[in-house]
């Protein structure tokens, strides 16, 4: 009987060589991917920083709008180191990236359309850009981001009259209040004028008083102030105005003994502050404060 023996010889050296080639290729790919991730990550950080500085500078610039014209605002965004724009950028320039450039333009913004011809401007557009050299790949990357900030004119004012919140359980205050103010009002009368408001713009629109500027810069006769308030209430007819008008008649009776009023000192409002001129003033605050 014949017997055969079969032997299998493995070329382990060849296998080790294949693994080495595969490992070398894999490492090269991993290094390339890692390098790309680092470079793209750096550019992403620059992009984020540009958005942050554009947002902050836009808020700084928007505070200066305040009804100013394009020409007046242009001086705030020059390249001079003393300009408001340069100072704002300097305060917020701790960003990643080189060759930082920040520009600002004035206009109006409705959420979709930027209008550079608005006069006076109501918004500011800030563009921030910078570049960064890639750490592994050749060349550099850049990032540019834009921010819009709008200025909405608002105002509020309170004289803080001790009598403005007269309540039904405050009847004990009536005698001292009447004595102090020189009138003889009932609780209903006080509540009537405490629950109504007028604005300086409305007072200036009456035939009794002058313009907004005259109201705030020149002495106003107390009687004229009361008459103007009555005219506004009769015209606008707010809720409960008839009780307020009746109560204000009592103040007319003592108007001759009250000195002229300087509303500009009482209210500290600029004649050019359109929002403040439209703000409602509590009638009891206004009259008692005067």
Buried (B, 14 or more C-beta within 10 A) or exposed (E): EEEEEEEEEEEEEEEEEEEEEEEEEEEEEEEEEEBEEBBEEBBEBBBBBBBBBBBBBBBBBBEBBBBBEBEBBBEBBEEEEEBBBBBBBEEBEEBBBEEBEBBBBBBBBEEEEBEEEBEBBBBBBBBBBBBBEBEEBEEBBBBBBBBBBBBEEEEEBEBEBEBBEBEEEBEEBBEEBBEEBEBEBBBEBBBBBBBBBBBBBBBBBBEBBBEBEBBBEEEBBBBBBBBBBBBBBEEEEBEBBEBBBBBBBBBBEBBEEBEEBBBBEBBEBBBEBBBBBBBBBBBBBBBBBB
